[in-house]
Amino acid sequence: MAEDSTVILSAVTCDRDVETVRHHRNACREFMTRHTEYISAQQQANWYKELDKEFNRLFVLNKIHHGAVVEDIGYGYIRVENGEVLLTGGITSNERGKGYGY
């Protein structure tokens, strides 16, 4: 990872963020182990509307360069399932292998 770049998780707060997550999730679906089907914008909007936000957190992964958001490069999803905390997410193919997961 470049010294002057960093990555932060920004909580999803608006419909645009929900669509950004959908875009990245669909782009990463070939690497998923469950629920690998394509998700439409309407399916994602409905899912997010019904999501129990007390036990589920959705994030956009933003690349920051020189203190400014340069681009969104992925997503993260933290959820409680059967009493366990699970983390899933994805990162764009051109940003993989750059050390953001360390």
Number of C-alpha atoms within 10 A of each C-alpha: 13 8 7 9 15 16 18 14 16 15 15 19 11 8 13 10 18 21 17 19 26 21 18 22 23 16 16 18 17 13 10 14 7 8 9 13 10 14 15 13 14 10 12 17 16 11 12 15 12 9 13 11 11 8 11 16 16 23 21 25 25 19 20 16 15 10 10 11 14 12 12 21 20 26 28 21 17 15 18 13 10 7 7 8 11 12 12 11 19 22 21 15 12 8 13 12 10 10 9 14 9 5
